[in-house]
Amino acid sequence: MYLISGRSVMEIRLASIQRLIILAFLISTIGFSISKTASFIETQNFTIFPQMRGMTINAWSAEAYNSSDFDTSITNLVELKANWVAFTVFWFMEQYNDTEIHPRMDLYTASNSSLIHAIQKAHELEMKVALKPMIDILDGKWRGQIKPYNWTLWFKNYRKFISSYAELAENYNVELFIVGTELRSSQIYQNEWRQVINNVRSHFSGNISYAANWDSYSEYSVLPNYAVRFWDILDYVGVDAYFPLTNSFNPTLQQLISAWSNSASGWWGSGRNWTNELYLTYLSTEKKIIFTEIGYCSQNGTNTQPWNYNVSPTKDLQEQADCYQAVLEVFKNATWFEGWFWWNWETDPNAGKPGTPDEKHYTPQNKPAQEILRQYYSEEGPPDIAITNVTSSHTVVEKGSLVEINVTVENQGTYMKNFSLTLYTNDTIIQRKPLSLENKSSVTVEFIWNTSNVAEGLYLLKAYVPPLLGEVDINDNLYVDGALTVGNHDLAITCLTLSNQTIFVDETVIISVTIKNKGVFNETFLLNLSYTYVTDPVIETKNITLLSQEIVEINLFWAPPTEGVYMIEASLCAVLKDVNLADNVKSLYLYVIRNNSGGGSMSNSIRAK
């Protein structure tokens, strides 16, 4: 089985032509929209060392580089702060076993005049240029599978092909020249490649590299038998970095980042550490690494087979953006890594928009991945909004009151950002407010919570800012404060008892009163214990303080003054805003009789209900 990173360009373009015919009608009649769903993770602080912040622009017709669309498109690329651009130019082999290599202007060999215009336009925009002549096979096979019937003749023709563009590159001050791309089956012919490179050196004075496929760039890669063994006469190690990452069609950003050092299983093995293999290649060659190509389609599962332009029929803009961000995060601090040329940027400035042929293909144009690139290439770093504090005016509030809650938010990023701040109690939204905050500034936002229609109970205060596109530090986007209790004042006499219901004159009765604070507030109040006989004298008045949910039992010893029937009443006084006054009073009867028999005391305790 062969795993290839080279897309069958013929197949892509023919399919695109068919779609364009249909889309000419659809675009005029149908509207499109992009749905974005973000997933983000925390990573290290932003710093970026790679010097080549590049992109590949392809011409899919002879004069595509020589157009106003191209001029607009490359200007848009500059606005992303890209500082390098690679231009491709394709020649063709009819069959994978042919020796002839020739241009096809009727397909997509860029004319020299259009190529020169592209180079000059890039230089005018202060970009550096890499020129990347490539071969496509018209029988549909990948260029890494060619098997010419005569390798000597093939290399002779290849030298003519590549040298002509080396001369053009020299004449127009191109900064980097790629002598070959993904020609894996030819890499075993080390001496022939050295002749090619030396011949290019005789025509071109700038830096030179070769774009090796991800599976065969060195002895540390998946297919060491095909490893490139002529890095010593080149200036950089070039890798077309279509490394498979996970086996998931719904990976998180953290999983994508981790997969660069611990890949999913496949024919390439299990748990491959792609980053370490690249680093070992750097150590053994003493040449910095360039990703001469790297890219991901905006398709579900693109990370599983980045070389596959049709891995899934389902559009997935977020997975593409996450794959971009994972690469940028993994390599941004690698001092041995020189940079990347993303595959690819179209000459059409509208490419990638909904309804266009490239909406599910490699281009990041007009997609979330473009914004990820802008953040990293401009060195502004990912956005970073942090909630630093949540405070409320009270920790216990009476139901029906208004509670003031203050949330402090800080923009820890580099640029002004617009976002929304939402306050929750438990999982219920209290209010959502739009905010605009300058970089390195903070603001305290006031929320008012009306508790009239909420149930009594304990509530957690939570403030939340949804992660912004590209935000990596999201641990501080959610702030959970302590508990806030909503309730009422509610004292209750839960029990009133007498040690005896009937006693003799001159005997003492024990009156027991149990009080519970059912409310949420600590209460200070009076307990009055009185009796009704002729008048309403007070037996006892006690000042009591009870914490929320506390229970107290009070025992009083009382000797009635004379015989008779007494109604003993316990009542709670000075209780503010008690929601249930009915249980603030309890009473029962005590019978006091004259002892004519001279007998002992009576024992029949009674409890008030």
C-alpha positions in Angstrom: 0.0 0.0 0.0 1.2 3.5 -0.8 0.4 6.5 1.3 0.9 9.7 -0.6 0.8 13.4 0.2 0.8 14.5 -3.4 -2.8 15.3 -4.4 -3.7 14.2 -7.9 -3.9 17.7 -9.3 -5.5 16.5 -12.5 -8.3 14.9 -10.5 -8.8 18.0 -8.4 -8.9 20.4 -11.3 -11.2 18.3 -13.5 -13.6 17.9 -10.6 -13.4 21.6 -10.0 -14.3 22.4 -13.6 -17.4 20.2 -13.3 -18.4 22.0 -10.1 -17.8 25.4 -11.6 -20.4 24.7 -14.3 -23.0 23.8 -11.7 -22.0 26.6 -9.3 -22.3 29.3 -12.0 -26.0 28.7 -11.7 -26.2 28.0 -7.9 -24.2 31.0 -6.8 -26.6 33.3 -8.6 -29.7 31.8 -6.9 -28.7 30.5 -3.5 -27.2 32.1 -0.4 -24.7 30.5 1.8 -23.5 30.8 5.4 -20.6 29.5 7.5 -21.2 27.9 10.9 -18.3 28.0 13.3 -18.0 25.9 16.4 -14.9 26.4 18.4 -12.9 24.2 20.7 -9.9 25.5 22.5 -7.2 24.5 25.0 -4.5 26.0 27.2 -0.9 26.0 25.9 2.3 27.9 26.6 2.8 31.6 26.3 3.0 33.0 22.7 6.5 33.3 21.1 7.3 32.5 17.6 10.8 31.8 16.2 10.2 30.4 12.7 11.3 33.0 10.1 9.5 31.6 7.1 5.8 32.4 7.5 4.8 31.3 4.1 2.1 30.0 1.8 2.0 28.2 -1.5 0.1 29.9 -4.3 -0.8 27.6 -7.3 -1.7 28.6 -10.8 -4.3 26.3 -12.3 -4.1 27.9 -15.8 -1.3 29.3 -17.9 -2.0 33.0 -17.1 -3.5 32.7 -13.6 -0.5 34.4 -12.0 -0.9 37.3 -14.5 -4.4 38.4 -13.4 -6.0 41.1 -11.3 -7.5 38.3 -9.2 -4.0 37.1 -8.4 -2.9 40.6 -7.5 -5.8 40.9 -5.0 -5.2 37.4 -3.6 -1.5 37.9 -2.9 -2.3 41.3 -1.3 -4.8 39.6 1.0 -2.0 37.1 1.9 0.3 40.0 2.8 -2.4 41.3 5.2 -2.0 38.1 7.1 1.6 39.1 7.7 2.9 36.2 5.6 6.5 37.1 4.6 7.2 34.2 2.1 5.3 32.8 -0.8 6.1 29.7 -2.9 5.0 29.7 -6.5 4.5 26.3 -8.2 4.9 25.6 -11.9 3.9 22.2 -13.3 5.3 20.1 -16.1 3.9 16.7 -17.0 4.7 13.1 -17.7 2.1 11.2 -19.8 2.6 7.9 -18.0 4.4 7.1 -14.7 7.0 5.0 -16.6 7.8 7.7 -19.3 11.1 9.5 -19.5 9.8 12.7 -21.2 8.8 15.7 -19.1 7.0 18.6 -20.9 4.9 21.6 -20.3 1.1 21.7 -21.0 -0.1 25.3 -21.3 -3.6 23.9 -22.2 -3.7 22.4 -18.7 -2.0 24.4 -15.9 1.7 25.0 -16.8 2.2 28.7 -15.8 3.7 30.7 -18.6 7.0 32.3 -17.9 5.6 35.8 -18.2 2.9 35.0 -15.6 5.5 33.5 -13.3 7.7 36.5 -13.6 4.7 38.8 -12.9 4.0 36.7 -9.7 7.6 37.0 -8.5 7.8 40.7 -9.2 4.5 41.3 -7.5 5.6 39.4 -4.4 8.8 41.4 -4.2 6.9 44.6 -4.7 4.9 43.6 -1.6 8.2 42.9 0.3 7.7 39.1 0.4 10.4 36.6 -0.2 9.9 34.0 -2.9 10.4 30.3 -3.2 10.1 28.8 -6.7 8.8 25.2 -6.8 8.8 23.4 -10.2 6.7 20.2 -9.9 5.8 17.2 -12.0 2.3 15.8 -12.3 1.5 12.4 -14.0 -1.4 12.5 -16.5 -2.3 8.8 -15.8 -3.4 9.8 -12.3 -0.5 8.3 -10.4 1.3 10.2 -7.7 4.7 11.7 -8.6 6.3 9.6 -5.8 5.5 6.4 -7.7 7.1 7.1 -11.1 9.2 4.3 -12.6 10.7 5.5 -15.9 11.8 2.7 -18.1 15.2 4.5 -18.3 16.2 6.4 -15.2 19.3 7.9 -16.9 17.2 9.4 -19.6 14.6 10.6 -17.2 17.3 12.4 -15.0 18.8 14.0 -18.2 15.3 15.4 -19.1 14.7 16.4 -15.5 18.0 18.4 -15.3 16.9 20.4 -18.4 13.5 21.0 -16.9 14.7 22.1 -13.5 17.7 24.1 -14.8 15.5 26.3 -17.0 13.6 27.4 -13.9 16.8 27.8 -11.8 17.9 30.4 -14.4 14.6 32.2 -14.2 14.8 32.2 -10.4 18.3 33.7 -10.6 17.3 36.3 -13.1 14.4 37.5 -10.9 16.1 37.3 -7.5 14.2 34.4 -6.1 15.4 33.7 -2.6 14.7 29.9 -2.4 14.6 27.2 -5.1 13.1 23.8 -4.6 14.9 21.3 -6.8 12.3 18.5 -6.6 9.0 17.6 -4.9 7.9 14.2 -3.5 9.8 12.2 -6.1 10.2 9.4 -3.6 10.9 6.5 -6.0 13.8 8.5 -7.5 15.5 9.3 -4.1 17.5 6.0 -4.1 19.5 7.4 -7.0 21.7 9.6 -4.8 24.4 10.3 -7.4 22.0 11.4 -10.0 20.3 13.8 -7.6 23.7 15.3 -6.7 24.2 16.0 -10.3 20.9 17.7 -10.5 21.6 19.8 -7.5 25.1 20.8 -8.6 23.7 21.7 -12.0 21.2 24.0 -10.3 23.9 25.5 -8.2 25.7 26.5 -11.5 22.6 28.5 -12.5 21.2 29.8 -9.1 23.1 31.5 -6.3 20.4 31.5 -3.7 19.4 28.9 -1.1 18.2 25.4 -2.4 16.1 22.7 -0.8 14.3 19.5 -1.8 10.6 18.8 -0.8 10.6 15.2 0.5 7.5 13.4 1.3 6.7 13.0 5.0 7.3 9.3 5.0 10.8 9.3 3.4 12.7 12.4 4.2 15.4 10.8 6.4 16.6 7.6 8.1 14.3 8.4 11.0 11.2 8.5 8.9 8.7 5.8 8.1 10.4 4.5 4.9 14.2 4.8 5.6 15.0 2.8 2.5 13.8 5.7 0.4 15.4 8.3 2.6 16.9 11.4 1.1 20.7 11.1 1.4 21.8 14.4 -0.2 20.8 16.9 2.4 24.5 17.7 2.9 24.7 19.7 -0.4 21.4 21.5 0.3 20.6 24.5 2.5 17.5 23.2 4.3 15.8 19.9 4.9 12.4 20.3 3.1 9.5 18.1 4.2 6.0 18.0 2.7 4.5 17.4 6.2 1.3 15.5 5.7 1.8 13.5 8.9 -1.3 11.5 10.0 -2.3 12.6 13.5 -5.2 10.9 15.2 -7.8 8.3 14.1 -10.6 10.6 15.3 -13.0 12.5 13.0 -13.8 14.8 16.0 -10.5 15.5 17.7 -9.9 18.2 20.3 -7.1 20.7 19.8 -5.2 19.1 22.6 -5.4 15.7 20.9 -4.1 17.1 17.7 -1.2 18.8 19.5 -0.4 15.6 21.4 -0.5 13.5 18.2 2.6 15.3 16.9 4.6 13.4 19.5 2.3 10.3 19.8 0.5 9.6 16.5 -2.4 7.2 16.0 -1.8 3.7 14.6 -1.6 3.0 10.9 0.6 1.3 8.3 3.3 3.7 9.5 3.3 2.2 12.9 1.9 3.2 16.3 2.8 6.2 18.5 5.2 7.8 16.1 6.8 10.9 17.5 6.9 13.0 14.4 8.4 16.0 16.1 11.3 14.0 17.5 12.0 12.4 14.2 12.2 15.8 12.6 14.5 17.0 15.3 16.8 14.0 15.0 17.0 14.8 11.3 18.0 18.3 12.1 20.7 17.1 14.4 22.1 14.5 12.0 22.1 16.9 9.0 22.8 20.2 10.8 20.2 21.7 8.5 17.1 23.5 9.7 13.7 22.0 8.8 11.3 23.7 6.4 7.8 22.4 5.8 7.9 22.9 2.1 4.2 21.9 2.2 1.7 21.3 4.9 -2.0 21.6 4.7 -5.4 20.3 5.7 -8.7 20.2 3.9 -11.8 21.7 5.5 -13.3 18.3 5.9 -14.3 16.1 8.8 -11.4 13.8 9.6 -8.7 15.7 7.6 -6.2 15.2 10.4 -6.3 11.4 9.9 -5.1 11.6 6.3 -3.9 15.1 5.5 -2.7 14.1 2.0 -6.3 13.0 1.1 -8.3 15.8 -0.6 -11.5 13.7 -0.3 -11.3 12.1 3.1 -14.9 13.0 3.9 -17.9 14.5 2.2 -18.6 16.5 5.3 -17.3 20.1 5.5 -15.5 20.8 8.8 -14.1 24.3 9.0 -13.2 23.9 12.7 -11.1 20.8 12.3 -9.1 22.5 9.6 -8.6 25.5 11.9 -7.6 23.3 14.8 -5.1 21.4 12.7 -3.5 24.7 11.7 -3.4 25.9 15.3 -1.9 22.6 16.5 1.0 22.9 14.0 1.6 26.5 14.9 1.6 25.7 18.6 3.9 22.7 18.3 6.6 24.4 16.2 6.3 28.0 17.2 9.2 27.7 19.8 11.4 25.3 17.8 14.6 27.1 17.1 15.7 24.3 14.7 12.6 24.9 12.6 12.8 27.5 9.9 9.1 27.8 8.8 6.3 26.5 6.6 4.6 26.9 3.3 0.9 26.1 3.7 -0.8 24.3 0.9 -2.5 26.3 -0.5 -3.7 29.8 -1.4 -5.7 30.2 -4.5 -5.3 33.0 -7.1 -9.0 33.6 -6.7 -9.5 36.0 -3.7 -13.0 34.5 -3.1 -11.7 30.9 -2.9 -13.0 29.0 0.1 -16.2 30.8 0.5 -19.4 28.8 0.7 -20.5 27.5 -2.7 -17.0 27.8 -4.3 -15.1 24.8 -5.6 -12.6 25.1 -2.8 -14.9 25.4 0.2 -13.9 21.9 1.4 -10.4 21.8 0.0 -7.1 22.9 1.3 -7.2 26.7 1.1 -7.7 28.5 4.4 -9.0 31.6 2.5 -12.2 33.0 3.9 -12.3 30.3 6.6 -11.5 30.2 10.3 -8.1 28.8 9.6 -7.2 32.1 7.9 -7.9 34.0 11.2 -5.7 31.5 13.1 -2.8 32.2 10.6 -3.3 35.9 11.0 -3.0 35.7 14.7 0.2 33.7 14.6 1.8 35.3 11.6 1.2 38.8 13.0 2.8 37.8 16.3 -0.1 39.2 18.2 -0.6 35.8 19.7 -3.9 34.2 20.5 -6.6 36.3 22.1 -6.9 35.9 25.9 -9.9 37.1 27.9 -9.8 36.3 31.7 -12.4 36.7 34.4 -10.5 37.7 37.5 -13.2 38.2 40.1 -16.8 37.7 40.9 -18.3 39.4 44.0 -21.8 39.9 45.4 -23.2 42.5 47.8 -24.4 39.8 50.2 -23.9 36.1 50.8 -27.4 35.7 52.2 -30.4 37.5 50.8 -34.0 37.7 51.4 -36.2 36.3 48.7 -37.5 39.2 46.6 -34.6 41.5 47.1 -32.2 42.8 44.4 -28.6 41.5 44.6 -25.7 43.4 43.1 -23.1 41.2 41.5 -19.8 42.5 40.1 -17.7 40.7 37.6 -14.2 41.8 36.7 -12.9 40.9 33.2 -9.4 41.5 31.8 -8.2 41.4 28.2 -4.8 39.8 28.6 -4.2 39.6 24.8 -2.5 42.0 22.4 -5.5 43.6 20.6 -8.9 45.0 21.4 -11.6 42.3 21.4 -15.4 42.1 21.4 -17.0 39.3 23.4 -20.0 38.5 25.6 -20.0 38.0 29.3 -22.7 35.9 30.9 -23.6 35.6 34.6 -25.2 32.4 35.9 -26.7 31.3 39.2 -26.2 27.6 39.1 -27.0 26.8 35.5 -29.5 29.6 34.9 -28.6 32.6 32.9 -29.2 35.9 34.8 -27.9 38.2 32.1 -25.6 38.4 29.1 -23.7 41.6 28.3 -21.7 42.4 25.1 -18.3 44.0 25.9 -15.5 45.6 24.0 -12.2 45.7 25.8 -8.9 47.2 24.9 -5.8 45.1 25.3 -4.1 44.9 28.7 -7.1 46.6 30.3 -9.9 45.4 32.7 -13.4 46.4 33.5 -15.8 45.6 36.4 -19.3 44.9 35.1 -22.4 45.2 37.4 -25.2 42.8 37.2 -28.5 43.0 39.2 -30.2 39.8 40.1 -33.9 40.0 41.0 -34.7 37.1 43.4 -38.5 37.6 43.4 -39.2 34.5 41.3 -36.4 32.2 42.4 -36.8 29.3 44.8 -35.2 29.5 48.2 -31.9 27.7 48.3 -28.2 27.8 47.7 -26.9 29.3 44.5 -23.4 29.3 42.9 -22.4 32.4 41.0 -20.7 31.7 37.7 -19.4 34.1 35.1 -18.4 32.9 31.7 -16.8 34.3 28.5 -17.1 31.9 25.5 -13.6 31.2 24.0 -12.7 33.5 21.2 -11.5 32.1 17.9 -7.9 31.0 18.4 -7.9 31.5 22.2 -5.7 28.9 23.8 -5.8 29.9 27.5 -9.4 29.2 28.5 -9.0 28.1 32.1 -9.8 31.6 33.2 -12.8 32.1 31.0 -15.0 30.6 33.7 -15.1 31.9 37.2 -17.1 30.2 39.9 -17.7 32.2 43.1 -18.9 31.0 46.5 -22.4 30.3 47.5 -25.2 32.8 47.7 -28.3 31.8 49.8 -31.8 33.1 49.0 -34.4 32.6 51.7 -36.6 34.2 54.4 -36.9 35.0 58.0 -38.8 32.1 59.7 -38.8 31.3 63.4 -41.0 28.6 64.8 -41.9 27.2 68.2 -41.8 23.6 67.4 -42.7 22.2 70.8 -44.3 23.4 74.1 -44.5 20.9 76.9 -45.3 20.8 80.7 -43.8 18.3 83.0 -47.3 17.7 84.5 -50.6 18.8 83.1 -52.2 18.8 86.6 -50.4 19.9 89.7 -51.3 20.9 93.3 -51.1 24.4 94.6 -47.6 25.3 95.7 -46.0 22.8 93.3 -43.7 23.7 90.5 -44.2 22.8 86.9 -41.4 22.7 84.3 -42.3 24.4 81.0 -40.2 23.4 78.0 -40.1 25.5 74.8 -38.3 24.3 71.7 -37.6 26.9 69.0 -36.2 26.4 65.5 -34.8 29.0 63.2 -36.1 27.7 59.9 -34.9 30.7 57.9 -31.6 31.6 56.3 -30.8 34.5 58.6 -29.4 34.6 62.1 -32.1 36.0 64.4 -32.2 37.8 67.7 -35.7 37.9 69.3 -37.7 37.7 72.5 -39.4 34.7 73.9 -42.4 35.6 76.0 -43.9 32.9 78.3 -47.2 34.0 79.8 -50.4 32.6 81.3 -54.0 33.6 81.1 -56.0 33.4 84.3 -57.6 36.7 85.3 -55.0 38.8 83.7 -52.1 38.0 81.4 -49.1 38.2 83.5 -45.8 37.2 82.0 -44.1 34.2 83.5 -40.7 34.9 81.8 -39.2 37.0 79.0 -36.0 35.8 77.4 -33.7 37.4 74.8 -32.5 34.7 72.4 -30.1 34.6 69.4 -30.4 31.7 66.9 -28.2 30.9 63.9 -29.9 29.8 60.7 -31.3 26.3 61.1 -30.3 26.2 64.8 -32.7 24.6 67.4 -32.8 25.5 71.1 -34.8 24.0 74.0 -35.6 26.3 77.0 -36.8 24.9 80.3 -38.5 27.2 82.8 -39.6 26.3 86.4 -42.8 28.0 87.5 -45.0 27.7 90.5 -48.6 29.0 89.8 -49.8 31.5 92.4 -53.2 29.8 93.1 -55.5 27.1 92.0 -57.3 27.3 88.7 -57.1 26.6 85.0 -54.2 28.3 83.3 -53.6 28.7 79.6 -49.8 28.7 79.2 -48.7 30.6 76.0 -45.2 30.8 74.5 -44.7 33.5 71.8 -41.9 35.0 69.8 -41.6 38.7 69.6 -39.5 41.3 67.7 -39.2 39.0 64.7 -38.9 41.1 61.5 -40.4 39.9 58.2 -41.2 36.4 59.4 -43.0 34.7 56.5 -45.0 32.4 58.8 -46.3 34.0 62.0 -48.7 31.1 62.7 -45.9 29.0 64.3 -44.6 31.9 66.4 -47.2 31.1 69.1 -48.1 27.9 71.0 -50.3 27.3 74.0 -51.7 24.6 76.3 -53.6 24.3 79.6 -52.4 23.7 83.1 -54.7 22.6 85.8 -53.8 23.6 89.4 -55.9 22.0 92.2 -56.0 22.2 96.0 -54.5 19.2 97.7 -57.2 18.1 100.1 -55.9 14.6 100.6 -52.4 15.5 101.6 -51.2 13.1 99.0 -48.1 13.5 96.8 -47.6 15.3 93.5 -49.3 14.3 90.2 -47.4 13.1 87.2 -49.0 13.6 83.7 -46.8 15.6 81.4 -48.5 17.2 78.4 -47.2 18.5 75.0 -48.8 21.3 73.0 -49.5 20.4 69.4 
